Amino acid sequence: MKRVLVTGCSGFLAPFLIDGLLKEGEAELFGLTEVADFRSDKLAVFHVDIVDKEQVDAAIRAIRPDMVFHLAAVSNVKFSWEAPDLTYKVNFIGSVHLLDAVARFSPACRVVLMSSAEVYGRTGRETIDEQTGISIETPYSLSKYAMEKAAEFYMKSKDLDITRIRSFNFIGPGQQGKFVASDFASQVAAVEKGKQAPVIRVGNLTAVRDFSDVRDIARYLRVIARAPGTGAIYNLASGIPHSIADILNILLSLSAQQIAVEVDQQKMRPVDVPRLVGDCSLIRQKFNLHPEYRIEQTLLDILDFWRSAV
């Protein structure tokens, strides 16, 4: 039985990935998180600050994983402008600590690194494939690209088996309210419960993104992790463009309330890439991966989550 480690095991994506791994029944599961009170009966949890090299070393030495899904990250683009130092420390330095520990204590381990399509930046292209050039626009994208370059170093110098994942936006029930679809859904739910005036405050509605369901992303990761391919880079995307206004309008249509919309300047980013839509041809051709969730179902599930939470 393989020993599989999921970093960021208390985050948004990890529970869906962990549930899928448990259903496959082929792995002994371990998790890393800095959340001190996080507990789980699904895996052995190590409470580790990934920025602390000694803590990371101790965990990897104890676990000696056969596979690592590296999900731990500062993952909010807007927050990266507010806290660039923390973003760099967690996403780059923390990843270096992990890769270095794997190289020393579990060198045959397969590592799946969760990067981001944000590294593509402003491309001027309708859809973005894995060969598209890099254009760094935000502290978040800089931190993720630095992580990718660190991975190249460890593949070359330590012969580590690493696959890099450039995921486009993914959403779903349980995502924090600081992300756009959950932000809108939480406000709709609050209006329905009478906890907020019938007004939704929004940022830039013109940006176009490629939204996948988190449950599809978790399934894609499990499939890709089983395939050989050191050094490979894969876009995880739906290939379907939606403006932020589309997301808002679908959520509004799911409510019987009459809700007005107001622009809130505090929700605007200093730099906002106008369009990020993925070309998912590679994962479809190589792994036959296709989404199981339509955007309408995903948004309904998010709204229902917030209806029960607010």
N, C-alpha and C positions, 0 to 999 in steps of 0.2 A: 504494500500500500504506500503510495507516494505521500510525502509530507509537503503540504501546500500552505504557503504563508500569504495572507492578504494584509497588506499594510493599509492603514486608514480604515480599519475594519468597523469603526463606529460611524463611518460616513454614509453618504446617500446611496452610492452605487453598490458598496460592499455587501449589504444584506441580500440583495438580489443575486449577486454572484455567489455568495456563500450558500444560499438555498439551492441554487442550481448544482453546485458541487456536491452538496449533500445528497441530492436526488440521484446523482450519478453513482454515488457510493464507492468511489475509487480512491478516496484521499483521507488522510488524517489532517485536520484543519487547525491552523494557528493564525492568530491575528496580532497586529501591532496597532496601538492607539495611544495618544497622549491624554485621552479623556479618563481621568482617574477613577470615576465611578462607573465606567462602562463594564458591564458583565454580560456573558453570553453562555448559554448551555449548548451552543452549536460548535464552538471551537475553543481552544486554549488561548486565552488572551494574555499578552504581554503589554504592560503599561510602559511605553517608551516614548520619550521625546526624540523624534528623529534627528533633531539638530544636535543632540548629545551623542558624540561618537562612541563613548564608552558604553552607553546604554544600548546602542544599536549593535555594537560588537558582541555584547553579552547575550543579547537575544538571538542573534544569528548563530552564535557558537552553540547555544542551547538547542535551538530548533534544527539546525542543519537541513534547510528545506531542499526538496527536489525541484520545487517550482515556486516562484514568487509572482504575485500580482501586485505591482506597486501602484496603489491608488492614493496613498497619503499625499495631500497637497493643500496649499492655499489655492482654491479653485474659482474664486469670484474675481472677475476682471476689474470691476469697479473698486473692490476692496484693495486690489493690488496698487492702485494709484494712491490710496490712503495709507498703505503700509508696505511700501516697496521693499524695505529691509527685511521684514518678516517673510515676504513672498520669496525673495531670493534665498534666504536661509533655509526655508522649508523645502522649496521646490528644487533648488540646485544643491546646496550644501547637504541637505538631508538625503537627497538621492545619491550623492557621492559617498556619503557614509554607508548607505545600504549596499551599493555596488562594491565598495571596497571590502566590506565585511563578507559579502557573498564570495568574492574572489579568494579570500583567505580561508574561510571556514566551510564553504560549500561550493567549490569551483565548478562542479558539474551541473549546478542548478540552472534551470531555464527561467529567465526573467522576462516578464511582460510589463513594459513601462507605459503608463498612461500619460501620453503627451496631449497636445491639443491642436485643433485646426487653426487656432488663433495665431500660430506661428506663420501662417501664410499671409496674413495681413491683407493689404489692399492689392489685389491681383488684377483687377479689371476684367476678370474672366467670369463667364456665366457659371461654370462649375469648375471645381478644383480637384485635380488628381494628384497622386503622390509625387509626380515629377515637377509640380509647380514650384517655382522659386520661393524663397523665404523673404518675408518683409516684416520686421519686428516693429510693432506699433504701441505696445503696452508693457509695463513691468511684468505682467503675467506672461505674455508671450516670450519675453526675454528670458524669464526664469525657466520656462519649459524648453526653449531651444537650447539653453545652456545645459539642461539635463540631457537632452538628446546628444549633444556633443560629448558630454561625459560618457555616455553609453558607448559612443564610437571609440573613445579612448580605451575603455575597459574591454571592448571586443578585440581591439588590436593588441593591447599590451598584456591582457590576462586571458584572452581566448574565452571570454564569457559568452554564453548563449543568450542573446537579448533580442527581443522583438519590440519595436516601437509602434505605439498606437496613437494616431492623430484623430481624436474623436471630435466630431462636430457637436453642436449643442444636444444634450439629452435631458429629458424632463420626465416627471412621473410623480406618483403619490409619495409623500414623505420628504420631498425636496424642501429645503429651507426657503422661507419667504423672501430672502434677499435676491432670489433668482426670478427672472421676469414672469414666467408662467405661474409660478407659485405666488408671486407678489400679487398679480392680478386676481388669481383665484381666491387668495386669502381675503382680499378686499371685497370681492363679490359676496363671499360667505359672511363676512362681517356686516355688510349691508343687509343681507337676508335676515340675519339674527337681530337687526336693529342696533348693532354695536358701532356702526359707522354711518354717517350721513350718506345719502345715495349718490355719492360722487367717488369715482376712481381716479387716483392721481398717478400719472404715467410719466415716463421719460420719452426717449426718442422712439416714435412709432414707425419710422420709415425704414429702419435697418431690416435687412432681409437675412434670414438664417435658415439653417437646415436642422430641423428638430427630429430627434429619434426618441422612442420610448426607452426608459432606463432598462426595462425588462428585455428588450431586444439587444441593447448594448451588452448586458450581462451574458446573454446567450452567445453573442458574437465572440466575446472574450474567451469563453470556455472552448469554443470550437477552434479558434486561432491558436490558443495555447497548446493544443494537442498536436499541432502541425509543426514539422521541422522548418527552419528558415532563419538561422542566425542573421541578424542585421536587417531583416525585413522591416518595412514601414507600411502600415495599412491605415487608410482612412476608414473610419466608422461613420457612416452617414446614410441618410435615406434617399438623397438625390432630389428631394422635393423642396422647393423654396417656399417660405412663408415669411411675410413681413410681420413685425411685431404687432402691427395693427390687425393682421389676420388673427393672431392668437387672441388678442383682446376681444375682437368681434365674435369669435366662436364662443368664448367664455360668457360674454354678455348674452348671447343667444340661448345659453343653457340655463339662464335664470329668468324667472317671471317678473323680477323687479325692473323698474325703469331706473337706469343708472346713468348719470352724466359722467363726462370724462374731462379732466383738467390736467394740463401739463404742469409738472413740478420740476423746476430747474435743478433741484437737489438730486433728482434721479438721472440727470444727464451725466455722461462720461466725458472726461476731458478730450478723449479721442475715441471715436466709435467707428469701427470698420463698417462700411455701408452694406457689404454683401459677403456672406460666407456660405456657399452651397457646395456640397461635396459631390465628387464623382466617385460612386461606389462600385465601379465596374470590376475592380480588382478582387474585392471580397466576394462579389457575386460569381465571378468566373472561377476563382480558386477554391472557394468554400461553399458556393451555392447559398449564400446568406442573404435573406430577404426579411423585411420587417413583417411582424405579425400584428402589430398594433397600428391602427389609423390614428391620425392626429386628433380627430374628434373624440375617440374613445379615451385616449391618453388624457386629454383636457378634462373630460367628464370625471375620470378617476381622480385627477388632481383636485377638482372642485369638490367632489364628494369627500375626499380626505380632509379638506379645510372645513367643510360643513360640519364634520364631526369633531374638529379640533378647536374651532373658535368659540 
